[in-house]
Amino acid sequence: MGAEKMTYADDFTVDSMQELTDLIEKMGFVPFFANEIPGFSLEEHIAPKRWYGGSESFWDAWEWKGPVIRQTGCAYGKFLRNKAMYISAEWFPDFANYRRDGYDFDARYDDGLASYYDKELFELLDANAPILSKSLKQIGNYGKGGRKGLEGMITRLQKQCYVVISDFRYARDRYGNRYGWGIAEYSTPEKLYGTDFTDAVYRRAPEESYMRVLEQFQRILPEAEEAQIKRLLK
């Protein structure tokens, strides 16, 4: 991945965490899983031994998530058809401005574009960010025997770029050994990135941000049709 300009049509393999961070910086947008545009994902370009190696010791793509988020300042969340995607720090403000349509959350709610339940969740998360998903469930009384719909609401807030996954934390046994899957930690972009985000997110009209994102997708996906890209960006 030494070439200065890359596209997803190029033949390349991601074989280390450094190569993943380089990919995010060069492409701007890196979906985790395969989607309707062939080749446009980490899954399709990662070395097989780093994806599913038949052993718990070969789940590198999952293990890299937290460190990559922390080291690069990239955004990670369910931004693409309810599936996870990395977005570089350079491109996230424009992407968020487009998805938010220029609204901060309060303005979106005041204009009747967000439900009361989404508002409740957003305010709870914002007041406690960064917060682990299991802690969010507990303090909000979501889940078995409590309120329903957490997964759908938090996915929607990620898609609208009001919420991001800020890290992944692991449970530890009494000896301090890590075990199980990483637990998602949530935050808002405003709290996670501070003025780097707040000074940039609304500096353009949402339509201008959309055109910038569309042009970047066209550059990194030279074999995709514009209609395909537009469907994916909805």
C-alpha positions as CSV (number, residue, x, y, z in Angstrom):
1,M,0.0,0.0,0.0
2,G,2.9,2.3,-0.7
3,A,1.2,4.2,-3.6
4,E,0.1,7.7,-2.9
5,K,-3.2,7.4,-4.6
6,M,-5.2,4.3,-4.1
7,T,-8.7,3.0,-5.1
8,Y,-10.6,0.0,-4.1
9,A,-10.1,-1.4,-7.6
10,D,-6.4,-1.8,-6.8
11,D,-5.0,-5.2,-5.8
12,F,-3.9,-4.8,-2.2
13,T,-4.1,-6.8,1.1
14,V,-4.3,-5.5,4.6
15,D,-2.0,-7.6,6.8
16,S,-1.4,-5.4,9.8
17,M,-3.0,-2.8,12.0
18,Q,-0.6,-0.1,10.5
19,E,-1.8,-1.0,7.0
20,L,-5.4,-0.6,8.2
21,T,-4.7,2.9,9.6
22,D,-2.9,3.8,6.4
23,L,-5.9,2.6,4.4
24,I,-8.3,4.7,6.4
25,E,-6.2,7.8,5.9
26,K,-5.8,7.2,2.2
27,M,-9.3,6.2,1.3
28,G,-11.3,8.2,4.0
29,F,-14.0,5.5,4.1
30,V,-13.4,1.9,5.0
31,P,-16.5,-0.3,5.5
32,F,-15.8,-3.3,7.8
33,F,-18.1,-5.8,6.0
34,A,-18.7,-6.5,2.3
35,N,-21.6,-4.6,0.8
36,E,-23.3,-4.1,-2.6
37,I,-20.3,-2.5,-4.2
38,P,-17.7,-5.3,-4.8
39,G,-14.3,-4.7,-3.2
40,F,-15.5,-1.8,-1.0
41,S,-14.7,-3.3,2.4
42,L,-12.0,-4.4,4.8
43,E,-13.4,-7.9,4.7
44,E,-12.6,-8.2,1.0
45,H,-9.0,-6.9,1.3
46,I,-7.8,-8.3,4.6
47,A,-5.3,-11.2,4.7
48,P,-7.4,-14.3,5.5
49,K,-5.3,-15.1,8.6
50,R,-6.3,-11.7,10.0
51,W,-10.1,-12.3,9.6
52,Y,-11.2,-15.8,10.5
53,G,-8.2,-18.0,11.2
54,G,-10.1,-20.9,12.8
55,S,-8.9,-19.9,16.2
56,E,-9.7,-17.2,18.7
57,S,-6.1,-16.0,18.3
58,F,-6.7,-15.0,14.7
59,W,-9.5,-12.4,15.1
60,D,-7.1,-9.5,14.4
61,A,-9.6,-7.4,12.4
62,W,-11.8,-7.2,15.5
63,E,-8.9,-6.7,18.0
64,W,-7.7,-3.7,16.0
65,K,-10.9,-1.7,16.2
66,G,-10.3,0.0,19.6
67,P,-6.6,0.8,19.0
68,V,-7.3,2.1,15.5
69,I,-10.0,4.4,16.8
70,R,-7.8,5.7,19.6
71,Q,-4.6,6.1,17.5
72,T,-6.1,7.8,14.4
73,G,-9.0,9.8,15.8
74,C,-11.2,8.2,13.1
75,A,-14.9,7.8,13.5
76,Y,-16.4,4.2,13.7
77,G,-20.0,3.3,13.8
78,K,-22.9,1.9,11.8
79,F,-22.8,4.6,9.2
80,L,-23.4,2.5,6.1
81,R,-26.7,0.6,5.6
82,N,-26.7,-0.2,9.4
83,K,-23.2,-1.7,9.1
84,A,-19.9,-0.5,10.6
85,M,-17.5,1.7,8.7
86,Y,-14.3,3.6,9.6
87,I,-14.3,7.3,8.5
88,S,-11.1,9.3,8.7
89,A,-10.9,12.4,10.8
90,E,-10.5,14.4,7.6
91,W,-13.8,13.2,6.1
92,F,-16.1,12.7,9.1
93,P,-17.2,16.4,9.5
94,D,-18.5,16.5,6.0
95,F,-20.1,13.1,6.2
96,A,-21.7,14.1,9.5
97,N,-22.9,17.4,8.2
98,Y,-24.6,15.7,5.2
99,R,-26.2,13.0,7.4
100,R,-27.4,15.6,10.0
101,D,-28.6,17.8,7.2
102,G,-27.0,20.7,9.0
103,Y,-29.0,20.1,12.3
104,D,-27.6,19.6,15.7
105,F,-29.7,17.2,17.7
106,D,-31.8,19.7,19.6
107,A,-32.7,21.6,16.4
108,R,-33.6,18.3,14.7
109,Y,-36.0,17.4,17.6
110,D,-37.5,20.9,17.7
111,D,-38.3,20.6,14.0
112,G,-40.1,17.3,14.6
113,L,-37.4,15.2,12.8
114,A,-36.5,13.0,15.8
115,S,-38.7,11.1,18.2
116,Y,-39.0,11.7,21.9
117,Y,-37.5,8.2,22.5
118,D,-34.5,9.1,20.4
119,K,-34.1,12.3,22.3
120,E,-34.3,10.5,25.6
121,L,-31.6,8.1,24.6
122,F,-29.4,10.8,23.0
123,E,-29.5,13.0,26.1
124,L,-28.8,10.0,28.4
125,L,-25.8,9.0,26.3
126,D,-24.6,12.5,26.0
127,A,-24.7,13.1,29.7
128,N,-22.7,10.0,30.5
129,A,-20.4,9.7,27.5
130,P,-18.2,7.9,27.1
131,I,-20.3,5.0,28.2
132,L,-20.3,1.2,27.6
133,S,-23.3,-0.3,26.0
134,K,-24.0,-2.5,29.0
135,S,-23.9,0.5,31.3
136,L,-26.2,2.4,29.0
137,K,-28.7,-0.4,29.1
138,Q,-28.6,-0.4,32.9
139,I,-29.0,3.3,33.6
140,G,-31.7,3.6,30.9
141,N,-33.5,0.4,31.9
142,Y,-33.3,-1.0,28.4
143,G,-33.6,-4.7,27.7
144,K,-35.3,-7.6,29.3
145,G,-38.1,-6.5,31.6
146,G,-37.5,-2.8,30.7
147,R,-37.7,-0.5,27.8
148,K,-37.4,-1.8,24.2
149,G,-35.9,-0.6,21.0
150,L,-32.4,0.4,22.2
151,E,-30.6,-1.3,19.3
152,G,-32.7,0.3,16.6
153,M,-32.4,3.8,18.2
154,I,-28.7,3.7,18.7
155,T,-28.2,2.5,15.2
156,R,-30.3,5.3,13.9
157,L,-28.3,7.9,16.0
158,Q,-25.1,6.4,14.5
159,K,-26.4,6.6,11.0
160,Q,-27.3,10.3,11.6
161,C,-23.8,10.8,13.0
162,Y,-25.0,12.0,16.5
163,V,-23.4,9.0,18.1
164,V,-20.1,7.1,17.4
165,I,-18.4,4.1,18.9
166,S,-15.4,5.6,20.8
167,D,-13.7,2.4,21.8
168,F,-14.1,-1.3,22.7
169,R,-13.5,-2.6,26.2
170,Y,-12.9,-6.1,27.3
171,A,-14.1,-8.0,30.4
172,R,-11.3,-9.4,32.6
173,D,-11.2,-12.4,34.9
174,R,-9.9,-12.3,38.5
175,Y,-6.3,-12.8,37.2
176,G,-6.6,-9.8,34.9
177,N,-6.8,-11.8,31.7
178,R,-9.0,-10.4,29.0
179,Y,-11.8,-12.6,27.7
180,G,-14.8,-12.4,25.4
181,W,-15.8,-10.0,22.7
182,G,-15.0,-6.3,23.0
183,I,-17.9,-4.2,24.5
184,A,-18.8,-1.1,22.5
185,E,-18.2,2.2,24.2
186,Y,-20.4,5.1,22.9
187,S,-19.9,8.8,22.8
188,T,-21.0,11.8,20.8
189,P,-18.6,13.3,18.2
190,E,-18.7,16.6,20.0
191,K,-17.4,15.1,23.2
192,L,-15.0,12.7,21.6
193,Y,-13.3,15.0,19.1
194,G,-14.0,18.4,20.7
195,T,-13.3,21.5,18.7
196,D,-11.7,19.5,15.8
197,F,-15.2,18.4,15.1
198,T,-17.4,21.3,16.3
199,D,-15.4,23.9,14.4
200,A,-15.7,21.9,11.1
201,V,-19.0,20.1,11.0
202,Y,-21.3,22.9,10.0
203,R,-18.9,25.1,8.1
204,R,-20.3,24.1,4.8
205,A,-23.9,23.8,3.5
206,P,-25.1,20.1,3.8
207,E,-25.4,20.0,0.0
208,E,-21.8,21.0,-0.4
209,S,-20.7,18.4,2.1
210,Y,-22.7,15.7,0.3
211,M,-21.1,16.6,-3.1
212,R,-17.6,16.4,-1.5
213,V,-18.3,13.0,0.0
214,L,-19.9,11.8,-3.3
215,E,-16.8,12.9,-5.3
216,Q,-14.5,11.1,-2.8
217,F,-16.6,7.9,-3.2
218,Q,-16.3,8.2,-6.9
219,R,-12.6,8.6,-6.7
220,I,-12.0,5.6,-4.5
221,L,-14.6,3.5,-6.3
222,P,-13.8,4.1,-10.0
223,E,-15.7,1.0,-11.2
224,A,-19.0,1.8,-9.3
225,E,-21.8,3.6,-11.0
226,E,-22.9,6.9,-9.5
227,A,-26.4,5.5,-8.8
228,Q,-24.9,2.7,-6.8
229,I,-22.9,5.1,-4.7
230,K,-25.9,7.4,-4.1
231,R,-28.0,4.4,-2.9
232,L,-25.2,3.5,-0.5
233,L,-24.9,7.0,0.8
234,K,-28.6,7.4,1.7
